[in-house]
Amino acid sequence: MKAYWIAHVDVSNLDQYGGYMALAPAAFALYGGRYLARGGRTTWLEGAPTHPRNVVIEFDSYDQALACYHSPEYQAAAAHRQGAAVAQIVIVEGMPL
């Protein structure tokens, strides 16, 4: 069953965050992750926006999504995000089709 990594991000230091953007896509690809949305136009319909940047990544399974997050490859990328952005990240299991 597919799983979705959903992140809401507020970038405060774009230069430093560039290191994250350079490394993270390779980590996602290594675990079968595919971007469905990355930045782009957003309209908040309910609730207060917490972070202006939104990202959705699809994985073939919940376990793959979790393995990606905890992987050395992703954690190396995430180190570049520390102090450069505030993120809320959640992994959600999809529904059977």
MDTraj code that builds the backbone (N, CA, C; nanometers):
import mdtraj as md
import numpy as np

residues = "MET LYS ALA TYR TRP ILE ALA HIS VAL ASP VAL SER ASN LEU ASP GLN TYR GLY GLY TYR MET ALA LEU ALA PRO ALA ALA PHE ALA LEU TYR GLY GLY ARG TYR LEU ALA ARG GLY GLY ARG THR THR TRP LEU GLU GLY ALA PRO THR HIS PRO ARG ASN VAL VAL ILE GLU PHE ASP SER TYR ASP GLN ALA LEU ALA CYS TYR HIS SER PRO GLU TYR GLN ALA ALA ALA ALA HIS ARG GLN GLY ALA ALA VAL ALA GLN ILE VAL ILE VAL GLU GLY MET PRO LEU".split()
xyz = np.array([
    [0.0848, -0.1177, 0.0000],
    [0.0000, 0.0000, 0.0000],
    [0.0893, 0.1240, 0.0000],
    [0.0586, 0.2178, -0.0836],
    [0.1391, 0.3392, -0.0959],
    [0.1352, 0.4210, 0.0334],
    [0.2367, 0.5055, 0.0477],
    [0.2441, 0.5975, 0.1606],
    [0.2906, 0.7316, 0.1074],
    [0.2565, 0.8360, 0.1809],
    [0.2847, 0.9723, 0.1370],
    [0.3567, 1.0480, 0.2476],
    [0.4674, 1.1072, 0.2096],
    [0.5456, 1.1921, 0.2978],
    [0.4951, 1.3324, 0.2703],
    [0.4411, 1.3979, 0.3701],
    [0.3871, 1.5323, 0.3542],
    [0.4677, 1.6250, 0.4445],
    [0.5235, 1.7279, 0.3837],
    [0.6055, 1.8212, 0.4599],
    [0.5565, 1.9638, 0.4368],
    [0.5553, 2.0394, 0.5439],
    [0.5267, 2.1830, 0.5400],
    [0.6537, 2.2502, 0.5922],
    [0.7102, 2.3387, 0.5128],
    [0.8436, 2.3918, 0.5422],
    [0.8442, 2.5436, 0.5333],
    [0.9146, 2.6047, 0.6264],
    [0.9379, 2.7494, 0.6243],
    [1.0892, 2.7703, 0.6188],
    [1.1389, 2.8130, 0.5045],
    [1.2830, 2.8302, 0.4827],
    [1.3243, 2.9710, 0.5251],
    [1.4246, 2.9779, 0.6121],
    [1.4740, 3.1078, 0.6584],
    [1.6123, 3.1406, 0.6020],
    [1.6853, 3.0395, 0.5550],
    [1.8185, 3.0610, 0.4990],
    [1.8296, 2.9776, 0.3713],
    [1.7967, 3.0389, 0.2594],
    [1.7917, 2.9669, 0.1322],
    [1.9280, 2.9137, 0.0896],
    [2.0350, 2.9863, 0.1189],
    [2.1691, 2.9392, 0.0817],
    [2.2017, 2.8073, 0.1518],
    [2.1789, 2.8018, 0.2812],
    [2.2059, 2.6797, 0.3575],
    [2.1077, 2.5693, 0.3174],
    [1.9829, 2.6043, 0.2950],
    [1.8810, 2.5065, 0.2564],
    [1.9142, 2.4441, 0.1208],
    [1.9918, 2.5148, 0.0397],
    [2.0348, 2.4617, -0.0892],
    [2.1082, 2.3293, -0.0756],
    [2.1816, 2.3112, 0.0330],
    [2.2499, 2.1844, 0.0575],
    [2.1507, 2.0710, 0.0757],
    [2.0416, 2.0996, 0.1437],
    [1.9348, 2.0006, 0.1607],
    [1.8728, 1.9677, 0.0250],
    [1.8403, 2.0709, -0.0521],
    [1.7761, 2.0499, -0.1826],
    [1.8678, 1.9748, -0.2786],
    [1.9986, 1.9866, -0.2612],
    [2.0923, 1.9158, -0.3479],
    [2.1007, 1.7667, -0.3143],
    [2.0836, 1.7310, -0.1872],
    [2.1021, 1.5920, -0.1436],
    [1.9729, 1.5123, -0.1271],
    [1.8665, 1.5764, -0.0836],
    [1.7437, 1.5030, -0.0500],
    [1.6830, 1.4269, -0.1677],
    [1.6745, 1.4830, -0.2888],
    [1.6123, 1.4076, -0.3984],
    [1.6771, 1.2716, -0.4243],
    [1.8082, 1.2611, -0.4094],
    [1.8758, 1.1329, -0.4301],
    [1.8357, 1.0324, -0.3221],
    [1.8203, 1.0799, -0.1989],
    [1.7764, 0.9914, -0.0910],
    [1.6351, 0.9420, -0.1174],
    [1.5462, 1.0315, -0.1605],
    [1.4095, 0.9900, -0.1916],
    [1.4094, 0.8865, -0.3037],
    [1.4854, 0.9109, -0.4082],
    [1.4896, 0.8194, -0.5227],
    [1.5436, 0.6827, -0.4822],
    [1.6418, 0.6801, -0.3939],
    [1.7008, 0.5551, -0.3471],
    [1.5964, 0.4649, -0.2813],
    [1.4964, 0.5262, -0.2188],
    [1.3903, 0.4509, -0.1511],
    [1.2599, 0.4498, -0.2304],
    [1.2686, 0.4845, -0.3572],
    [1.1520, 0.4776, -0.4453],
    [1.0574, 0.5955, -0.4332],
    [1.1004, 0.7034, -0.3689],
    [1.0150, 0.8208, -0.3519],
    [1.0008, 0.8996, -0.4815],
    [0.8790, 0.9489, -0.5057],
    [0.8499, 1.0294, -0.6238],
    [0.7776, 1.1562, -0.5801],
    [0.8318, 1.2695, -0.6208],
    [0.7660, 1.3965, -0.5877],
    [0.6314, 1.4038, -0.6585],
    [0.5276, 1.4379, -0.5844],
    [0.3965, 1.4680, -0.6417],
    [0.3711, 1.6181, -0.6382],
    [0.4261, 1.6842, -0.5376],
    [0.4176, 1.8301, -0.5264],
    [0.5437, 1.8768, -0.4549],
    [0.5973, 1.9885, -0.5014],
    [0.7194, 2.0426, -0.4405],
    [0.7163, 2.1931, -0.4583],
    [0.6761, 2.2623, -0.3524],
    [0.6593, 2.4070, -0.3641],
    [0.5325, 2.4330, -0.4434],
    [0.5398, 2.5240, -0.5338],
    [0.4237, 2.5513, -0.6182],
    [0.3173, 2.6341, -0.5480],
    [0.2176, 2.6663, -0.6232],
    [0.1098, 2.7520, -0.5748],
    [0.0262, 2.6785, -0.4699],
    [-0.0116, 2.7508, -0.3651],
    [-0.0893, 2.6949, -0.2546],
    [-0.2007, 2.7911, -0.2163],
    [-0.3174, 2.7369, -0.1892],
    [-0.4279, 2.8146, -0.1350],
    [-0.4758, 2.7445, -0.0087],
    [-0.4645, 2.8122, 0.1039],
    [-0.5136, 2.7568, 0.2301],
    [-0.6633, 2.7842, 0.2378],
    [-0.7421, 2.6798, 0.2520],
    [-0.8874, 2.6962, 0.2573],
    [-0.9418, 2.6938, 0.3996],
    [-0.8761, 2.6220, 0.4886],
    [-0.9174, 2.6182, 0.6287],
    [-0.7940, 2.6112, 0.7162],
    [-0.8031, 2.6688, 0.8340],
    [-0.6908, 2.6689, 0.9264],
    [-0.5872, 2.7727, 0.8878],
    [-0.5002, 2.7998, 0.9809],
    [-0.3950, 2.8992, 0.9587],
    [-0.2743, 2.8317, 0.8953],
    [-0.2189, 2.8912, 0.7908],
    [-0.0985, 2.8334, 0.7321],
    [0.0157, 2.8353, 0.8330],
    [0.0840, 2.7237, 0.8446],
    [0.1954, 2.7161, 0.9392],
    [0.3280, 2.7391, 0.8698],
    [0.3421, 2.6870, 0.7499],
    [0.4652, 2.7009, 0.6730],
    [0.4276, 2.7176, 0.5260],
    [0.4944, 2.8071, 0.4548],
    [0.4514, 2.8398, 0.3184],
    [0.4865, 2.7363, 0.2111],
    [0.5859, 2.6528, 0.2345],
    [0.6284, 2.5549, 0.1319],
    [0.5691, 2.4186, 0.1653],
    [0.5089, 2.3536, 0.0666],
    [0.4460, 2.2236, 0.0863],
    [0.5041, 2.1229, -0.0117],
    [0.5305, 2.0024, 0.0399],
    [0.5905, 1.8968, -0.0405],
    [0.5148, 1.7672, -0.0149],
    [0.4846, 1.6926, -0.1224],
    [0.4229, 1.5609, -0.1117],
    [0.5078, 1.4640, -0.1928],
    [0.5501, 1.3546, -0.1282],
    [0.6318, 1.2534, -0.1942],
    [0.5626, 1.1188, -0.1765],
    [0.5477, 1.0465, -0.2846],
    [0.4824, 0.9158, -0.2817],
    [0.5877, 0.8058, -0.2734],
    [0.5628, 0.7074, -0.1875],
    [0.6463, 0.5885, -0.1759],
    [0.5586, 0.4663, -0.2001],
    [0.6199, 0.3561, -0.2390],
    [0.5434, 0.2346, -0.2652],
    [0.4893, 0.1706, -0.1379],
    [0.5501, 0.2036, -0.0224],
    [0.5020, 0.1476, 0.1039],
    [0.5361, 0.2411, 0.2199],
    [0.4640, 0.2212, 0.3271],
    [0.4875, 0.2958, 0.4510],
    [0.6283, 0.2672, 0.5025],
    [0.6681, 0.1397, 0.4966],
    [0.8001, 0.1009, 0.5453],
    [0.9115, 0.1682, 0.4660],
    [0.8947, 0.1807, 0.3331],
    [0.9948, 0.2490, 0.2517],
    [1.0049, 0.3964, 0.2894],
    [0.8915, 0.4595, 0.3141],
    [0.8921, 0.6006, 0.3523],
    [0.9651, 0.6205, 0.4847],
    [0.9371, 0.5339, 0.5821],
    [1.0059, 0.5433, 0.7119],
    [1.1545, 0.5133, 0.6976],
    [1.1877, 0.4106, 0.6188],
    [1.3289, 0.3758, 0.5985],
    [1.4039, 0.4925, 0.5351],
    [1.3401, 0.5604, 0.4411],
    [1.4029, 0.6757, 0.3779],
    [1.4324, 0.7833, 0.4818],
    [1.3341, 0.8163, 0.5641],
    [1.3533, 0.9215, 0.6635],
    [1.4701, 0.8890, 0.7569],
    [1.4786, 0.7642, 0.7991],
    [1.5816, 0.7247, 0.8958],
    [1.7141, 0.6873, 0.8301],
    [1.7215, 0.6889, 0.6990],
    [1.8427, 0.6471, 0.6275],
    [1.9574, 0.7448, 0.6482],
    [2.0805, 0.6954, 0.6386],
    [2.1964, 0.7849, 0.6470],
    [2.1946, 0.8896, 0.5355],
    [2.1440, 0.8511, 0.4181],
    [2.1404, 0.9440, 0.3054],
    [2.0476, 1.0619, 0.3337],
    [1.9286, 1.0326, 0.3852],
    [1.8361, 1.1424, 0.4130],
    [1.8828, 1.2237, 0.5337],
    [1.9330, 1.1582, 0.6355],
    [1.9778, 1.2312, 0.7542],
    [2.0947, 1.3242, 0.7205],
    [2.1794, 1.2854, 0.6249],
    [2.2869, 1.3759, 0.5793],
    [2.2272, 1.4992, 0.5130],
    [2.1216, 1.4791, 0.4337],
    [2.0533, 1.5931, 0.3712],
    [1.9868, 1.6793, 0.4781],
    [1.9180, 1.6154, 0.5725],
    [1.8448, 1.6878, 0.6762],
    [1.9368, 1.7736, 0.7624],
    [2.0611, 1.7334, 0.7761],
    [2.1566, 1.8129, 0.8549],
    [2.1726, 1.9524, 0.7950],
    [2.1594, 1.9640, 0.6641],
    [2.1695, 2.0949, 0.5979],
    [2.0452, 2.1810, 0.6239],
    [1.9356, 2.1163, 0.6576],
    [1.8116, 2.1894, 0.6835],
    [1.8113, 2.2512, 0.8238],
    [1.8874, 2.1915, 0.9154],
    [1.8898, 2.2389, 1.0531],
    [1.9396, 2.3831, 1.0596],
    [1.8620, 2.4693, 1.1196],
    [1.8971, 2.6099, 1.1302],
    [1.8651, 2.6911, 1.0058],
    [1.8247, 2.6232, 0.8984],
    [1.7918, 2.6927, 0.7739],
    [1.6431, 2.6893, 0.7438],
    [1.5707, 2.6020, 0.8143],
    [1.4272, 2.5877, 0.7899],
    [1.3612, 2.5201, 0.9087],
    [1.2318, 2.5450, 0.9217],
    [1.1487, 2.4741, 1.0195],
    [1.0545, 2.3877, 0.9380],
    [1.0466, 2.2602, 0.9735],
    [0.9639, 2.1685, 0.8952],
    [0.8727, 2.0865, 0.9846],
    [0.7558, 2.0582, 0.9322],
    [0.6647, 1.9589, 0.9895],
    [0.6565, 1.8480, 0.8850],
    [0.6895, 1.7262, 0.9245],
    [0.6899, 1.6146, 0.8310],
    [0.6045, 1.5026, 0.8890],
    [0.5177, 1.4481, 0.8055],
    [0.4326, 1.3366, 0.8470],
    [0.4310, 1.2350, 0.7344],
    [0.4262, 1.1078, 0.7700],
    [0.4098, 1.0014, 0.6718],
    [0.2712, 0.9431, 0.6921],
    [0.1963, 0.9364, 0.5835],
    [0.0566, 0.8909, 0.5895],
    [0.0420, 0.7695, 0.4987],
    [-0.0165, 0.6642, 0.5528],
    [-0.0414, 0.5453, 0.4720],
    [-0.1630, 0.5697, 0.3833],
    [-0.1497, 0.5303, 0.2561],
    [-0.2595, 0.5446, 0.1621],
    [-0.3695, 0.4420, 0.1859],
    [-0.4748, 0.4559, 0.1111],
    [-0.5882, 0.3635, 0.1207],
    [-0.5774, 0.2594, 0.0101],
    [-0.6296, 0.1395, 0.0364],
    [-0.6309, 0.0399, -0.0706],
    [-0.7202, 0.0849, -0.1848],
    [-0.6801, 0.0532, -0.3055],
    [-0.7583, 0.0919, -0.4232],
    [-0.8626, -0.0112, -0.4550],
])
top = md.Topology()
chain = top.add_chain()
for i, resn in enumerate(residues, 1):
    res = top.add_residue(resn, chain, resSeq=i)
    for name in ("N", "CA", "C"):
        top.add_atom(name, md.element.get_by_symbol(name[0]), res)
traj = md.Trajectory(xyz[None], top)
